[in-house]
Amino acid sequence: MGDKSPKSVQKQATQKKTQVNTVNEKKQQAAAAKQTATKKK
C-alpha cells in the first residue's frame, strides 16, 4: 500500500495540488458571481 517511489510521491503531490487548485477556482468563481450579482443591482 505505501508506495514511496519518487514517481508515486510526485504523482500524489500533483494530484493534491490539482485538487486544491480546483477548490480555490470554484471559490473564486463563486466570489466573482456574487460580485457581479451585487453590481447589477
PDB file of N, CA, C and O in Angstrom:
ATOM      1  N   MET A   1       0.809  -1.210   0.000  1.00  0.00           N
ATOM      2  CA  MET A   1       0.000   0.000   0.000  1.00  0.00           C
ATOM      3  C   MET A   1       0.845   1.264   0.000  1.00  0.00           C
ATOM      4  O   MET A   1       0.584   2.195  -0.762  1.00  0.00           O
ATOM      5  N   GLY A   2       1.851   1.291   0.852  1.00  0.00           N
ATOM      6  CA  GLY A   2       2.648   2.509   0.961  1.00  0.00           C
ATOM      7  C   GLY A   2       3.752   2.562  -0.068  1.00  0.00           C
ATOM      8  O   GLY A   2       4.895   2.220   0.236  1.00  0.00           O
ATOM      9  N   ASP A   3       3.434   2.986  -1.291  1.00  0.00           N
ATOM     10  CA  ASP A   3       4.436   3.086  -2.344  1.00  0.00           C
ATOM     11  C   ASP A   3       5.187   4.398  -2.173  1.00  0.00           C
ATOM     12  O   ASP A   3       4.613   5.477  -2.313  1.00  0.00           O
ATOM     13  N   LYS A   4       6.471   4.294  -1.871  1.00  0.00           N
ATOM     14  CA  LYS A   4       7.255   5.500  -1.597  1.00  0.00           C
ATOM     15  C   LYS A   4       8.219   5.834  -2.736  1.00  0.00           C
ATOM     16  O   LYS A   4       9.153   6.612  -2.538  1.00  0.00           O
ATOM     17  N   SER A   5       8.013   5.272  -3.905  1.00  0.00           N
ATOM     18  CA  SER A   5       8.908   5.571  -5.020  1.00  0.00           C
ATOM     19  C   SER A   5       8.732   7.039  -5.423  1.00  0.00           C
ATOM     20  O   SER A   5       7.626   7.572  -5.343  1.00  0.00           O
ATOM     21  N   PRO A   6       9.805   7.688  -5.850  1.00  0.00           N
ATOM     22  CA  PRO A   6       9.726   9.114  -6.206  1.00  0.00           C
ATOM     23  C   PRO A   6       8.595   9.429  -7.187  1.00  0.00           C
ATOM     24  O   PRO A   6       7.924  10.456  -7.081  1.00  0.00           O
ATOM     25  N   LYS A   7       8.403   8.518  -8.144  1.00  0.00           N
ATOM     26  CA  LYS A   7       7.374   8.752  -9.151  1.00  0.00           C
ATOM     27  C   LYS A   7       5.991   8.812  -8.494  1.00  0.00           C
ATOM     28  O   LYS A   7       5.184   9.688  -8.805  1.00  0.00           O
ATOM     29  N   SER A   8       5.731   7.878  -7.588  1.00  0.00           N
ATOM     30  CA  SER A   8       4.417   7.834  -6.958  1.00  0.00           C
ATOM     31  C   SER A   8       4.223   9.021  -6.023  1.00  0.00           C
ATOM     32  O   SER A   8       3.130   9.581  -5.942  1.00  0.00           O
ATOM     33  N   VAL A   9       5.288   9.405  -5.315  1.00  0.00           N
ATOM     34  CA  VAL A   9       5.204  10.564  -4.414  1.00  0.00           C
ATOM     35  C   VAL A   9       4.901  11.816  -5.229  1.00  0.00           C
ATOM     36  O   VAL A   9       4.062  12.628  -4.840  1.00  0.00           O
ATOM     37  N   GLN A  10       5.582  11.967  -6.354  1.00  0.00           N
ATOM     38  CA  GLN A  10       5.367  13.115  -7.244  1.00  0.00           C
ATOM     39  C   GLN A  10       3.923  13.143  -7.728  1.00  0.00           C
ATOM     40  O   GLN A  10       3.283  14.194  -7.755  1.00  0.00           O
ATOM     41  N   LYS A  11       3.423  11.973  -8.108  1.00  0.00           N
ATOM     42  CA  LYS A  11       2.061  11.874  -8.636  1.00  0.00           C
ATOM     43  C   LYS A  11       1.052  12.297  -7.567  1.00  0.00           C
ATOM     44  O   LYS A  11       0.113  13.043  -7.844  1.00  0.00           O
ATOM     45  N   GLN A  12       1.259  11.809  -6.343  1.00  0.00           N
ATOM     46  CA  GLN A  12       0.339  12.155  -5.263  1.00  0.00           C
ATOM     47  C   GLN A  12       0.361  13.653  -4.998  1.00  0.00           C
ATOM     48  O   GLN A  12      -0.689  14.266  -4.805  1.00  0.00           O
ATOM     49  N   ALA A  13       1.552  14.246  -4.987  1.00  0.00           N
ATOM     50  CA  ALA A  13       1.680  15.679  -4.738  1.00  0.00           C
ATOM     51  C   ALA A  13       0.952  16.465  -5.824  1.00  0.00           C
ATOM     52  O   ALA A  13       0.270  17.450  -5.538  1.00  0.00           O
ATOM     53  N   THR A  14       1.101  16.025  -7.061  1.00  0.00           N
ATOM     54  CA  THR A  14       0.453  16.707  -8.183  1.00  0.00           C
ATOM     55  C   THR A  14      -1.065  16.623  -8.043  1.00  0.00           C
ATOM     56  O   THR A  14      -1.772  17.610  -8.249  1.00  0.00           O
ATOM     57  N   GLN A  15      -1.555  15.440  -7.692  1.00  0.00           N
ATOM     58  CA  GLN A  15      -2.997  15.262  -7.541  1.00  0.00           C
ATOM     59  C   GLN A  15      -3.532  16.158  -6.426  1.00  0.00           C
ATOM     60  O   GLN A  15      -4.599  16.757  -6.558  1.00  0.00           O
ATOM     61  N   LYS A  16      -2.780  16.243  -5.325  1.00  0.00           N
ATOM     62  CA  LYS A  16      -3.210  17.063  -4.209  1.00  0.00           C
ATOM     63  C   LYS A  16      -3.282  18.529  -4.628  1.00  0.00           C
ATOM     64  O   LYS A  16      -4.244  19.231  -4.318  1.00  0.00           O
ATOM     65  N   LYS A  17      -2.240  18.980  -5.341  1.00  0.00           N
ATOM     66  CA  LYS A  17      -2.196  20.374  -5.815  1.00  0.00           C
ATOM     67  C   LYS A  17      -3.375  20.658  -6.730  1.00  0.00           C
ATOM     68  O   LYS A  17      -4.026  21.697  -6.615  1.00  0.00           O
ATOM     69  N   THR A  18      -3.643  19.738  -7.631  1.00  0.00           N
ATOM     70  CA  THR A  18      -4.734  19.923  -8.579  1.00  0.00           C
ATOM     71  C   THR A  18      -6.050  20.048  -7.832  1.00  0.00           C
ATOM     72  O   THR A  18      -6.886  20.890  -8.163  1.00  0.00           O
ATOM     73  N   GLN A  19      -6.230  19.200  -6.817  1.00  0.00           N
ATOM     74  CA  GLN A  19      -7.466  19.232  -6.036  1.00  0.00           C
ATOM     75  C   GLN A  19      -7.617  20.586  -5.347  1.00  0.00           C
ATOM     76  O   GLN A  19      -8.690  21.189  -5.378  1.00  0.00           O
ATOM     77  N   VAL A  20      -6.551  21.054  -4.734  1.00  0.00           N
ATOM     78  CA  VAL A  20      -6.574  22.351  -4.040  1.00  0.00           C
ATOM     79  C   VAL A  20      -6.867  23.465  -5.036  1.00  0.00           C
ATOM     80  O   VAL A  20      -7.665  24.358  -4.753  1.00  0.00           O
ATOM     81  N   ASN A  21      -6.229  23.417  -6.194  1.00  0.00           N
ATOM     82  CA  ASN A  21      -6.444  24.449  -7.211  1.00  0.00           C
ATOM     83  C   ASN A  21      -7.900  24.466  -7.658  1.00  0.00           C
ATOM     84  O   ASN A  21      -8.482  25.533  -7.847  1.00  0.00           O
ATOM     85  N   THR A  22      -8.487  23.285  -7.825  1.00  0.00           N
ATOM     86  CA  THR A  22      -9.878  23.199  -8.256  1.00  0.00           C
ATOM     87  C   THR A  22     -10.786  23.843  -7.215  1.00  0.00           C
ATOM     88  O   THR A  22     -11.695  24.599  -7.556  1.00  0.00           O
ATOM     89  N   VAL A  23     -10.535  23.542  -5.953  1.00  0.00           N
ATOM     90  CA  VAL A  23     -11.348  24.115  -4.872  1.00  0.00           C
ATOM     91  C   VAL A  23     -11.212  25.634  -4.873  1.00  0.00           C
ATOM     92  O   VAL A  23     -12.209  26.349  -4.768  1.00  0.00           O
ATOM     93  N   ASN A  24      -9.987  26.123  -4.993  1.00  0.00           N
ATOM     94  CA  ASN A  24      -9.752  27.569  -4.993  1.00  0.00           C
ATOM     95  C   ASN A  24     -10.434  28.233  -6.189  1.00  0.00           C
ATOM     96  O   ASN A  24     -10.994  29.322  -6.062  1.00  0.00           O
ATOM     97  N   GLU A  25     -10.386  27.587  -7.329  1.00  0.00           N
ATOM     98  CA  GLU A  25     -11.022  28.143  -8.528  1.00  0.00           C
ATOM     99  C   GLU A  25     -12.518  28.273  -8.319  1.00  0.00           C
ATOM    100  O   GLU A  25     -13.118  29.290  -8.666  1.00  0.00           O
ATOM    101  N   LYS A  26     -13.119  27.232  -7.748  1.00  0.00           N
ATOM    102  CA  LYS A  26     -14.563  27.263  -7.508  1.00  0.00           C
ATOM    103  C   LYS A  26     -14.909  28.398  -6.560  1.00  0.00           C
ATOM    104  O   LYS A  26     -15.903  29.096  -6.758  1.00  0.00           O
ATOM    105  N   LYS A  27     -14.087  28.586  -5.524  1.00  0.00           N
ATOM    106  CA  LYS A  27     -14.332  29.678  -4.569  1.00  0.00           C
ATOM    107  C   LYS A  27     -14.251  31.016  -5.276  1.00  0.00           C
ATOM    108  O   LYS A  27     -15.091  31.889  -5.054  1.00  0.00           O
ATOM    109  N   GLN A  28     -13.237  31.186  -6.133  1.00  0.00           N
ATOM    110  CA  GLN A  28     -13.066  32.447  -6.854  1.00  0.00           C
ATOM    111  C   GLN A  28     -14.248  32.695  -7.789  1.00  0.00           C
ATOM    112  O   GLN A  28     -14.737  33.819  -7.900  1.00  0.00           O
ATOM    113  N   GLN A  29     -14.697  31.646  -8.452  1.00  0.00           N
ATOM    114  CA  GLN A  29     -15.821  31.803  -9.370  1.00  0.00           C
ATOM    115  C   GLN A  29     -17.070  32.204  -8.598  1.00  0.00           C
ATOM    116  O   GLN A  29     -17.835  33.058  -9.047  1.00  0.00           O
ATOM    117  N   ALA A  30     -17.277  31.592  -7.442  1.00  0.00           N
ATOM    118  CA  ALA A  30     -18.440  31.915  -6.626  1.00  0.00           C
ATOM    119  C   ALA A  30     -18.363  33.375  -6.173  1.00  0.00           C
ATOM    120  O   ALA A  30     -19.361  34.096  -6.204  1.00  0.00           O
ATOM    121  N   ALA A  31     -17.181  33.798  -5.757  1.00  0.00           N
ATOM    122  CA  ALA A  31     -16.995  35.181  -5.308  1.00  0.00           C
ATOM    123  C   ALA A  31     -17.244  36.143  -6.463  1.00  0.00           C
ATOM    124  O   ALA A  31     -17.895  37.173  -6.291  1.00  0.00           O
ATOM    125  N   ALA A  32     -16.728  35.805  -7.630  1.00  0.00           N
ATOM    126  CA  ALA A  32     -16.898  36.657  -8.802  1.00  0.00           C
ATOM    127  C   ALA A  32     -18.384  36.743  -9.166  1.00  0.00           C
ATOM    128  O   ALA A  32     -18.880  37.813  -9.518  1.00  0.00           O
ATOM    129  N   ALA A  33     -19.075  35.631  -9.081  1.00  0.00           N
ATOM    130  CA  ALA A  33     -20.502  35.612  -9.403  1.00  0.00           C
ATOM    131  C   ALA A  33     -21.267  36.488  -8.414  1.00  0.00           C
ATOM    132  O   ALA A  33     -22.194  37.205  -8.792  1.00  0.00           O
ATOM    133  N   LYS A  34     -20.873  36.421  -7.154  1.00  0.00           N
ATOM    134  CA  LYS A  34     -21.526  37.252  -6.134  1.00  0.00           C
ATOM    135  C   LYS A  34     -21.305  38.722  -6.431  1.00  0.00           C
ATOM    136  O   LYS A  34     -22.239  39.521  -6.366  1.00  0.00           O
ATOM    137  N   GLN A  35     -20.064  39.080  -6.757  1.00  0.00           N
ATOM    138  CA  GLN A  35     -19.730  40.466  -7.043  1.00  0.00           C
ATOM    139  C   GLN A  35     -20.531  40.985  -8.239  1.00  0.00           C
ATOM    140  O   GLN A  35     -21.037  42.107  -8.226  1.00  0.00           O
ATOM    141  N   THR A  36     -20.635  40.154  -9.258  1.00  0.00           N
ATOM    142  CA  THR A  36     -21.374  40.548 -10.465  1.00  0.00           C
ATOM    143  C   THR A  36     -22.848  40.765 -10.111  1.00  0.00           C
ATOM    144  O   THR A  36     -23.484  41.708 -10.582  1.00  0.00           O
ATOM    145  N   ALA A  37     -23.372  39.874  -9.273  1.00  0.00           N
ATOM    146  CA  ALA A  37     -24.779  39.992  -8.887  1.00  0.00           C
ATOM    147  C   ALA A  37     -25.019  41.281  -8.114  1.00  0.00           C
ATOM    148  O   ALA A  37     -26.036  41.946  -8.313  1.00  0.00           O
ATOM    149  N   THR A  38     -24.096  41.635  -7.240  1.00  0.00           N
ATOM    150  CA  THR A  38     -24.287  42.874  -6.458  1.00  0.00           C
ATOM    151  C   THR A  38     -24.118  44.099  -7.340  1.00  0.00           C
ATOM    152  O   THR A  38     -24.811  45.095  -7.134  1.00  0.00           O
ATOM    153  N   LYS A  39     -23.230  44.058  -8.305  1.00  0.00           N
ATOM    154  CA  LYS A  39     -23.004  45.209  -9.185  1.00  0.00           C
ATOM    155  C   LYS A  39     -24.224  45.498 -10.041  1.00  0.00           C
ATOM    156  O   LYS A  39     -24.498  46.652 -10.369  1.00  0.00           O
ATOM    157  N   LYS A  40     -24.960  44.450 -10.405  1.00  0.00           N
ATOM    158  CA  LYS A  40     -26.113  44.627 -11.283  1.00  0.00           C
ATOM    159  C   LYS A  40     -27.251  45.370 -10.592  1.00  0.00           C
ATOM    160  O   LYS A  40     -28.050  46.032 -11.255  1.00  0.00           O
ATOM    161  N   LYS A  41     -27.331  45.269  -9.280  1.00  0.00           N
ATOM    162  CA  LYS A  41     -28.450  45.894  -8.560  1.00  0.00           C
ATOM    163  C   LYS A  41     -28.451  47.405  -8.670  1.00  0.00           C
ATOM    164  O   LYS A  41     -29.331  48.064  -8.116  1.00  0.00           O
TER     165      LYS A  41
END
